[in-house]
């Protein structure tokens, strides 16, 4: 989930149009913008001379790089400043178009005979773990197409029940939460959240008000970190002397606030 619900007050810009940086934006961000446009243009140039499986793996690798470059841009411009607002207003539609194109490209890949033979998903055993992870990541960020996310969640759950090597259990947990948050429903595993006015990340409302229950659910799904550890990681940029970092869980209009462990 993006750190802010950005308001778009500018005209949409095309996916392949140069996205000029706003005045004063950092050189690093400028390079990221150029990088994402270059990689987007390169998608059409990927050769299909290799075997279909090699072509799918190569395309997903580039799509994953594009997705992560886009996330790095939002991370850089998501700290509640006026310049963030200017940058977002100028480029958001272009960036949204990139997510939309990655989703469209993935749907085309999933319809390939080689993928359909694997049950309709990028099975790690056939396409490699990296390709499978990239495919999931594209689905995870397809917030503009929740119907597609729901379809893929159902597919992953079905395939995992048949063969637990097809997909990572933790990815199912992340996608489940993503869909619920998009639908304004409480999440189950505490994987999704946003930043408040102070720039502190906190999880979106959860089904349970018990941190122990949430942590047990996370453990069963292989998520790994406890909710507090995840909170601390997401807020690792917050100064160590900030002793007021809190996690806010909202369930049935009841707010429960507790202090996290102090950042190490």
TORLUM-394395 format. One record per residue: x, y, z of N, C-alpha, C in turn. Coordinates in steps of 0.02 Angstrom, whole numbers, padded with zeros to 5 digits, always signed. Each point is the difference from the previous one (the first is absolute). Example, Ala and Ser with C-alpha at 12.3 -4.5 7.8 and 13.67 -1.06 7.14 Angstrom:
% residues 2
+00660-00284+00390-00045+00059+00000+00045+00060+00000 -00018+00053-00036+00042+00059+00003-00039+00055+00037 
***
This chain:
% residues 264
+00042-00059+00000-00042+00059+00000+00044+00062+00000 -00017+00048-00041+00040+00061-00002-00006+00038+00065 +00051+00041+00014+00001+00035+00064-00054+00053+00005 -00023+00025-00057-00050+00053+00002-00053-00015-00052 -00061+00025+00013-00052-00004-00051+00007+00063-00042 +00046-00001-00048+00017+00060-00038-00059+00025-00039 -00007+00065-00004-00051+00031-00042+00032+00021-00065 -00030-00020-00055+00028+00014-00065-00036+00059-00031 +00034+00057-00003-00030+00060-00027+00029+00019-00067 +00038-00045-00031+00033+00017-00063-00029-00043-00056 +00016+00018-00061-00022-00039-00057+00038-00065-00002 -00033-00055-00021+00036-00064-00006+00057+00005-00049 +00053-00036+00012+00055-00002-00047+00009-00071-00024 +00022-00009-00061+00007-00066-00029+00054-00041+00033 -00007-00066-00003+00048-00045+00030+00069+00010-00028 +00005+00010-00065+00065+00004-00032+00024+00072-00011 -00036+00048+00026+00022+00070-00006+00053+00015+00052 +00049+00042-00017+00050+00020+00050-00035+00031+00060 +00020-00020+00060-00031+00026+00061+00051+00046+00034 -00003+00063-00016+00050+00047+00025-00008+00011+00074 +00055+00003+00037-00004+00009+00073-00020+00071+00018 -00030+00008+00057-00017+00067+00024+00063+00036+00022 -00004+00065+00002+00057+00040+00020+00021-00018+00071 +00064-00013+00009+00027-00014+00066+00000-00074+00018 -00030-00043-00042+00000-00071+00015+00071-00027-00007 +00014-00053+00038+00069-00025+00004+00023-00033-00064 +00066-00001-00009+00030-00031-00059-00016-00075+00000 -00002-00030+00058-00015-00072+00004-00070-00014-00027 -00048+00042+00019-00068-00009-00024-00005+00009-00075 +00038+00049-00025+00000+00011-00072+00023-00062-00037 +00052-00031+00026+00027-00060-00032-00050-00057+00003 -00037-00005+00056-00049-00053+00007-00056+00009-00051 -00021+00062-00010-00053+00014-00049+00023-00021-00070 +00061+00020-00018+00027-00018-00066+00005-00076-00006 +00023-00032+00054+00009-00073+00000-00066-00036-00011 -00053+00022+00032-00063-00035-00006-00031+00009-00070 +00009+00058-00030-00025+00011-00068+00040-00042-00049 +00066-00003+00008+00043-00040-00044-00018-00074+00003 -00010-00025+00061-00017-00071+00007-00069-00015-00027 -00046+00047+00009-00067-00010-00027+00002-00005-00076 +00039+00043-00031+00008-00003-00073+00034-00064-00023 +00043-00028+00043+00038-00060-00018-00042-00062+00000 -00059+00002+00032-00042-00060+00004-00017-00027-00070 -00017+00046-00045-00020-00021-00067+00058-00028-00041 +00061+00016+00023+00059-00021-00038+00027-00068+00021 -00030-00030+00051+00025-00065+00023-00011-00052-00055 +00054-00033-00018-00002-00049-00055-00040-00061+00019 -00037-00027-00048-00037-00062+00011+00035-00058-00035 +00064+00009-00017+00037-00052-00034+00017-00058+00047 +00005+00015+00066+00014-00054+00047-00061-00045+00008 +00006-00051+00042-00057-00042+00013-00054+00041+00035 -00063-00020-00006-00054+00038+00033+00012+00009+00075 +00026-00050+00033+00013+00006+00072+00054+00051+00013 +00053+00001-00039+00053+00050+00009-00026+00070-00014 -00043+00006-00050-00030+00065-00016-00043+00026+00057 -00040-00045+00029-00043+00019+00057+00042+00021+00059 +00053-00037+00015+00044+00017+00056+00034+00067-00011 +00023+00013-00061+00034+00063-00014-00048+00059+00006 -00061-00010-00025-00049+00054+00002-00021+00015+00072 -00012-00052+00039-00019+00010+00070+00056+00033+00040 +00062-00016-00016+00056+00031+00035+00001+00075-00012 -00010+00020-00062-00001+00072-00016-00061+00033+00030 -00057-00033-00001-00061+00027+00030+00009+00010+00075 +00034-00048+00032+00012+00006+00072+00046+00059+00015 +00050+00011-00041+00045+00057+00009-00038+00066-00007 -00045+00003-00049-00041+00060-00009-00043+00012+00061 -00032-00052+00024-00043+00006+00060+00040+00026+00059 +00058-00027+00012+00039+00021+00058+00029+00070-00007 +00018+00019-00061+00023+00069-00011-00057+00049+00015 -00060-00018-00021-00058+00042+00014-00011+00006+00075 +00007-00055+00037-00008+00002+00073+00054+00043+00033 +00061-00002-00027+00053+00042+00029-00016+00074-00011 -00030+00016-00056-00019+00070-00013-00052+00022+00051 -00050-00041+00012-00051+00019+00049+00029+00005+00070 +00049-00043+00015+00032+00004+00065+00037+00066+00009 +00033+00022-00054+00038+00063+00003-00047+00060+00008 -00057-00003-00035-00046+00056+00002-00064-00021+00036 +00007-00018+00064-00057-00019+00039+00007+00020+00072 +00032+00057+00011+00014+00021+00069-00034+00066+00017 -00057+00011-00033-00044+00056+00019+00032+00069-00006 +00029+00014-00056+00027+00067-00011-00036+00032-00060 +00009+00066-00006-00031+00035-00056+00028-00025-00065 +00064-00015-00001+00031-00023-00061-00026-00068-00020 -00015-00042+00051-00031-00065-00014-00065+00011-00038 -00040+00048+00023-00065+00013-00030+00008+00022-00072 +00048+00045-00012+00011+00024-00069+00021-00058-00045 +00047-00040+00025+00025-00056-00040-00056-00050-00015 -00040-00015+00051-00054-00048-00009-00053+00026-00048 -00018+00063+00006-00051+00029-00043+00022-00002-00073 +00066+00007-00011+00027+00000-00068+00003-00069-00030 +00017-00050+00042+00017-00066-00027-00046-00057+00018 -00047+00010+00044-00038-00057+00025-00034-00039-00055 -00034+00035-00046-00036-00036-00052+00048-00042-00043 +00059+00028-00013+00049-00038-00039+00021-00063+00037 +00011+00006+00066+00021-00057+00040-00057-00051+00006 -00061+00024+00009-00057-00046+00003-00006-00039-00066 +00015+00034-00055-00002-00033-00065+00050-00057-00005 +00057+00010+00034+00051-00053+00000-00026-00061+00037 -00030+00009+00058-00030-00057+00036-00053-00034-00043 -00040+00040-00034-00053-00028-00043+00030-00041-00056 +00055+00025-00029+00031-00038-00055+00031-00064+00026 +00032+00002+00059+00030-00061+00027-00053-00053+00012 -00059+00021+00022-00055-00047+00011-00022-00030-00066 -00007+00041-00051-00020-00023-00066+00051-00049-00029 +00064+00016+00009+00053-00044-00025-00002-00068+00036 -00013+00002+00066-00002-00062+00038-00059-00043-00021 -00058+00031-00013-00057-00039-00022+00015-00035-00066 +00035+00033-00044+00020-00031-00064+00046-00060+00012 +00047+00009+00046+00046-00055+00016-00037-00059+00031 -00047+00014+00044-00036-00054+00034-00044-00039-00048 -00017+00029-00056-00039-00035-00050+00041-00042-00048 +00066+00005+00006+00045-00039-00043-00010-00075+00012 +00002-00041-00052-00010-00073+00009+00047-00030+00052 +00062+00024+00003+00049-00027+00047-00021+00013+00072 -00034+00056+00011-00023+00017+00068-00064-00037+00015 -00045-00003-00048-00063-00036+00010+00013-00074+00016 +00053-00027-00028+00017-00070+00014+00021-00010+00072 +00018+00055+00034+00020-00003+00071-00056+00022+00046 -00061+00002-00028-00057+00018+00042-00018+00074-00004 +00034+00037-00043-00016+00071-00009+00042+00047+00041 +00053-00027+00032+00044+00043+00041+00073-00013-00018 +00043+00049+00017+00072-00007-00012+00029-00045+00054 -00002-00064-00012+00024-00049+00050+00076+00005+00007 +00022+00003+00062+00071+00008+00013+00040-00058-00028 -00027-00060+00001+00036-00059-00023+00016+00003-00075 -00043+00033-00037+00008+00005-00073+00035+00065-00021 -00021+00055+00029+00024+00066-00022+00052+00030+00047 +00010-00031+00057+00049+00026+00048-00034+00041+00054 +00031+00000+00059-00029+00036+00057-00004+00075-00013 +00051+00028-00032+00001+00072-00012-00058+00021-00044 -00012-00037-00055-00056+00017-00045-00066-00006+00036 -00008-00051+00042-00061-00009+00038-00012+00058+00047 +00054+00023+00033-00005+00057+00046-00017+00064-00037 +00030+00010-00059-00015+00061-00038-00074+00000-00020 -00026-00058-00021-00069-00003-00021-00046+00017+00058 +00015-00027+00059-00041+00016+00058+00003+00074+00016 +00059+00030-00006+00008+00071+00016-00043+00044-00045 -00003-00018-00064-00042+00038-00047-00073-00005+00021 -00022-00060+00019-00069-00008+00025-00010+00041+00063 +00047-00003+00045-00005+00036+00064-00010+00075-00010 +00029+00027-00052-00004+00072-00011-00053+00019-00052 -00042-00047-00020-00053+00013-00049-00062+00027+00035 +00008+00052+00040-00056+00027+00039-00055+00028-00043 +00015+00016-00062-00051+00027-00046-00046-00056-00026 +00018-00063+00013-00039-00057-00026-00008-00051+00056 -00042+00018+00049-00009-00044+00059-00031-00066-00021 -00042+00000-00052-00029-00062-00024+00053-00049-00022 +00051+00024-00033+00056-00042-00021+00038-00025+00061 +00011+00043+00050+00033-00021+00061-00038-00056+00035 -00066+00007+00004-00042-00051+00032+00005-00066-00038 -00002+00005-00066+00006-00060-00042+00066-00035+00012 +00055+00038+00004+00066-00029+00010+00008-00028+00071 -00031+00033+00049+00003-00026+00069-00034-00068+00003 -00059-00006-00031-00035-00063+00000+00041-00054-00036 +00032+00018-00055+00041-00047-00037+00060-00023+00041 +00034+00047+00033+00058-00017+00040-00019-00045+00059 -00056+00015+00031-00022-00042+00056-00015-00071-00024 -00032-00005-00058-00017-00065-00028+00063-00039-00019 +00047+00033-00033+00061-00034-00021+00043-00019+00059 +00003+00044+00050+00040-00015+00060-00027-00062+00036 -00066-00007+00002-00031-00058+00033+00020-00065-00035 +00013+00005-00066+00019-00059-00038+00075-00013+00003 +00038+00054+00001+00073-00006-00001+00030+00063+00032 +00027-00007+00060+00023+00060+00036+00064+00030-00027 +00027-00030-00054+00060+00029-00031-00018+00049-00056 -00065+00003-00018-00021+00042-00055+00005+00074+00018 -00019+00017+00061+00000+00070+00021+00021+00005+00073 +00026+00058+00019+00021+00012+00069-00061+00017+00042 -00007-00033+00057-00058+00011+00044-00004+00072+00023 +00058+00031+00014-00001+00069+00024-00027+00047-00053 +00011-00016-00064-00026+00042-00054-00077-00001-00001 -00028-00057+00018-00073-00006+00004-00025+00045+00057 +00037+00002+00055-00020+00043+00056+00002+00074-00019 +00054+00020-00033+00007+00070-00021-00056+00020-00049 -00015-00045-00047-00052+00016-00050-00069+00001+00033 -00013-00045+00047-00063+00000+00037-00010+00068+00034 +00051+00024+00035-00005+00064+00036-00008+00058-00049 +00036-00003-00055-00003+00054-00050-00071+00009-00026 -00032-00056-00016-00068+00002-00026-00048+00027+00052 +00006-00024+00061-00046+00022+00053+00008+00075+00013 +00061+00025+00002+00011+00071+00012-00029+00041-00058 +00009-00023-00062-00028+00035-00058-00075+00004+00003 -00031-00050+00032-00073-00002+00006-00025+00030+00066 +00046+00035+00034-00017+00031+00065-00024-00051+00051 +00030-00059-00002-00014-00052+00049+00061-00011+00044 -00010-00024+00062+00058-00013+00043+00045-00054-00031 +00065+00009+00006+00046-00051-00024+00011-00052+00054 +00032-00055-00018+00009-00055+00048+00070-00004+00028 +00051+00016-00041+00069-00014+00020+00041+00062+00016 -00030+00059-00008+00036+00062+00017+00057+00016-00047 -00006-00020-00063+00055+00012-00048-00006+00067-00036 -00060+00030+00000-00011+00061-00038-00010+00059+00046 +00024+00059-00021-00008+00059+00041+00016+00063-00038 +00004+00055+00036+00016+00065-00031+00033+00043+00053 +00024+00058-00022+00034+00046+00046-00048+00055+00022 +00007+00020+00064-00042+00054+00025+00033+00067-00014 -00029+00053+00027+00026+00067-00014+00071+00010+00024 +00022-00041+00048+00069+00005+00025+00048-00045-00038 -00025-00032-00053+00043-00044-00039+00010-00068+00030 -00038-00017+00053+00007-00065+00033-00047-00050-00031 +00029-00057-00022-00041-00053-00030-00037-00038+00055 -00062-00016-00013-00039-00042+00045-00044-00045-00041 -00018-00059+00026-00041-00047-00039-00072+00025-00007 -00031-00019-00054-00072+00013-00009-00039-00041+00050 -00064+00017+00012-00040-00038+00048+00003-00075-00011 +00003-00037+00055+00005-00073-00002-00063-00033+00029 -00010-00063-00019-00058-00038+00025+00004-00011+00075 +00061-00012+00024+00010-00014+00071+00029+00061+00035 -00017+00009+00063+00029+00053+00041+00057-00026+00042 +00016-00064-00008+00054-00031+00039+00063-00006-00042 +00053+00031+00024+00064-00004-00035+00024-00073-00001 -00011-00036+00053+00021-00070+00003-00036-00042-00053 -00065+00013-00009-00038-00036-00050+00026+00016-00070 +00011+00064-00013+00026+00021-00065+00068-00032-00014 +00043+00000+00051+00067-00030-00009-00005-00074-00014 -00046-00035+00032-00009-00072-00012-00025-00012-00071 -00045+00042-00023-00024-00006-00069+00057+00013-00050 +00042+00048+00015+00057+00015-00042+00048-00060-00002 +00011-00030+00059+00045-00057+00004-00025-00058-00042 -00065-00014+00004-00029-00056-00038+00007+00011-00075 -00001+00062-00022+00005+00015-00071+00072+00012-00023 +00046-00008+00046+00070+00007-00019+00022+00072-00011 -00039+00048+00027+00017+00071-00009+00067+00017+00033 +00014-00033+00056+00066+00009+00030+00001+00048+00058 +00007+00064-00014+00006+00050+00053-00065+00006+00041 +00009+00016+00064-00058+00019+00040-00025+00068-00024 -00060+00018+00020-00028+00064-00022+00043+00058+00025 +00024-00004+00061+00041+00054+00028+00067+00004-00037 +00031-00057-00015+00062+00001-00038-00010+00029-00069 -00057-00016-00031-00016+00026-00066-00010+00076+00004 -00034+00021+00052-00011+00072+00012+00066+00036+00007 +00046-00029+00039+00065+00032+00010+00039+00003-00066 -00004-00052-00040+00035+00000-00064-00029+00054-00046 -00065+00005-00003-00032+00049-00044+00015+00072+00023 +00016+00007+00064+00015+00067+00027+00074+00008+00017 +00042-00037-00035+00072+00002+00016+00031+00068-00014 -00034+00041-00040+00027+00067-00015-00018+00050+00054 -00045-00017+00046-00020+00046+00053+00057+00007+00050 +00017+00062+00022+00055+00010+00047-00007-00043+00062 +00057-00024+00026+00000-00044+00059-00030+00034+00061 +00003+00066+00004-00025+00034+00059-00076+00012-00002 -00033-00025-00051-00072+00006-00004-00031-00056+00043 -00021+00017+00060-00025-00050+00047-00076-00007-00003 -00031+00031-00050-00073+00000-00002-00027-00039-00060 +00042-00043-00027-00024-00041-00055-00053-00048+00026 -00056-00004-00035-00056-00041+00022-00027-00041-00058 -00030-00056+00016-00040-00036-00049-00073+00010+00018 -00039+00017-00049-00072+00010+00011-00039-00054-00036 -00034-00042+00038-00043-00051-00028-00072+00019+00013 -00041+00000-00052-00070+00020+00007-00045-00059-00017 -00040-00022+00048-00046-00055-00011-00068+00020+00029 -00051-00001-00043-00067+00018+00023-00001+00067+00037 +00034+00049-00028+00003+00068+00027+00035+00005+00067 +00030-00054+00023+00036+00003+00064+00075+00007-00015 +00030+00053+00025+00070+00013-00013+00043-00029+00056 +00051-00036-00020+00047-00027+00048+00069+00025-00019 +00032+00036+00044+00066+00028-00013+00050-00029+00048 +00056-00020-00026+00053-00024+00045+00067+00022-00028 +00047+00011+00045+00067+00020-00021+00038-00059-00029 +00036+00013-00053+00043-00053-00029+00066-00001+00038 +00039-00052-00015+00067-00002+00028+00040+00059-00027 +00045+00024+00039+00042+00056-00022+00043-00023-00058 +00006+00045-00051+00041-00016-00059+00071-00014+00022 +00028-00052-00028+00071-00015+00014+00044+00039-00048 
***
